[in-house]
């Protein structure tokens, strides 16, 4: 979701409120990081739904972890600098997008299980 604000039309107090809302508290995550994590979680759920639908949630998490780990240790080395995904295969494109959002690190099985169960600690 994109929100555009014309700052020229804001009063000084409204502008201060906007700046305060965008400010990250010490130890907190930035809005960009939160958005990247939300998109990563959505893509992980889509990967599970489309390619691992016959498995239990824990089995899905383990399969996705293996898939992400395998890709990040091999093909990711060649594709990490790409601006756009070079894969035509939808499965590999999803894996690339998930890794792209978080710097090439595969989430652990426990976190993947939480994501698939919609339990996130943020």
C-alpha positions as CSV (number, residue, x, y, z in Angstrom):
1,X,0.0,0.0,0.0
2,X,1.4,3.4,-1.0
3,X,0.4,6.6,0.8
4,X,1.3,9.9,-0.7
5,X,1.3,13.0,1.4
6,X,1.8,16.5,0.1
7,X,3.9,17.9,2.9
8,X,3.5,21.5,1.5
9,X,-0.2,21.4,2.6
10,X,0.6,20.3,6.2
11,X,0.9,22.7,9.1
12,X,4.0,22.6,11.3
13,X,2.3,20.6,14.0
14,X,0.9,18.1,11.4
15,X,4.3,17.7,9.9
16,X,5.8,17.1,13.4
17,X,3.1,14.4,14.0
18,X,4.0,12.7,10.7
19,X,7.7,12.7,11.5
20,X,7.0,11.3,14.9
21,X,4.9,8.5,13.5
22,X,7.7,7.6,11.0
23,X,10.4,7.7,13.6
24,X,11.7,4.3,14.8
25,X,11.9,3.7,18.5
26,X,15.3,2.5,19.7
27,X,15.4,-1.2,19.0
28,X,12.4,-1.1,16.8
29,X,12.1,-2.0,13.2
30,X,11.7,0.6,10.4
31,X,8.6,0.8,8.3
32,X,10.6,-0.6,5.3
33,X,11.7,-3.6,7.3
34,X,8.2,-4.3,8.5
35,X,6.9,-4.1,4.9
36,X,9.7,-6.4,3.7
37,X,8.8,-8.9,6.4
38,X,5.1,-8.8,5.6
39,X,5.8,-9.4,1.9
40,X,8.2,-12.2,2.7
41,X,5.6,-13.9,4.9
42,X,3.0,-13.5,2.1
43,X,5.3,-15.1,-0.4
44,X,6.1,-18.0,2.0
45,X,2.4,-18.7,2.5
46,X,1.9,-18.6,-1.3
47,X,4.8,-21.0,-1.8
48,X,3.3,-23.4,0.7
49,X,-0.1,-23.1,-0.8
50,X,0.9,-23.6,-4.4
51,X,3.7,-26.2,-4.1
52,X,3.4,-27.9,-0.7
53,X,-0.4,-28.1,-0.2
54,X,-0.6,-31.8,0.6
55,X,1.7,-31.6,3.6
56,X,1.1,-30.8,7.2
57,X,2.2,-27.3,8.4
58,X,5.4,-28.5,10.0
59,X,6.3,-30.6,6.9
60,X,5.6,-27.6,4.8
61,X,8.0,-25.5,7.0
62,X,10.7,-28.1,6.7
63,X,10.3,-28.5,3.0
64,X,10.4,-24.7,2.4
65,X,13.4,-24.4,4.7
66,X,15.3,-27.1,2.7
67,X,14.3,-25.4,-0.6
68,X,15.4,-21.9,0.6
69,X,18.6,-23.2,2.1
70,X,19.5,-25.2,-1.0
71,X,18.9,-22.3,-3.3
72,X,20.7,-19.8,-1.0
73,X,23.8,-22.0,-0.9
74,X,24.0,-22.6,-4.7
75,X,22.1,-20.6,-7.3
76,X,21.7,-17.5,-5.1
77,X,25.4,-16.8,-5.4
78,X,24.8,-16.1,-9.1
79,X,21.5,-14.4,-8.9
80,X,21.7,-12.2,-5.7
81,X,22.8,-9.1,-7.6
82,X,20.0,-9.3,-10.2
83,X,17.6,-6.4,-10.1
84,X,14.8,-8.6,-11.6
85,X,14.3,-12.3,-11.3
86,X,15.7,-14.2,-14.2
87,X,13.8,-17.4,-13.5
88,X,10.8,-18.4,-15.6
89,X,9.9,-21.2,-13.3
90,X,7.3,-19.9,-10.8
91,X,8.6,-21.9,-7.9
92,X,12.2,-20.7,-8.3
93,X,11.0,-17.2,-8.9
94,X,9.1,-17.3,-5.5
95,X,12.2,-18.7,-3.8
96,X,14.3,-15.9,-5.3
97,X,11.8,-13.2,-4.2
98,X,11.7,-14.5,-0.6
99,X,15.5,-14.5,-0.4
100,X,15.8,-11.1,-2.0
101,X,13.6,-9.5,0.6
102,X,15.8,-10.6,3.5
103,X,19.3,-10.6,2.1
104,X,19.6,-14.2,1.1
105,X,19.0,-15.8,4.5
106,X,16.6,-18.7,4.8
107,X,14.3,-18.5,7.8
108,X,14.5,-21.3,10.3
109,X,11.9,-24.0,10.4
110,X,10.3,-22.6,13.6
111,X,9.8,-19.2,12.1
112,X,8.4,-20.7,8.9
113,X,6.0,-22.7,11.0
114,X,4.9,-19.5,12.8
115,X,4.5,-17.7,9.5
116,X,2.4,-20.5,8.0
117,X,0.2,-20.5,11.2
118,X,0.0,-16.7,11.0
119,X,1.7,-16.4,14.3
120,X,4.4,-13.7,14.0
121,X,6.3,-12.0,16.8
122,X,6.6,-8.4,15.7
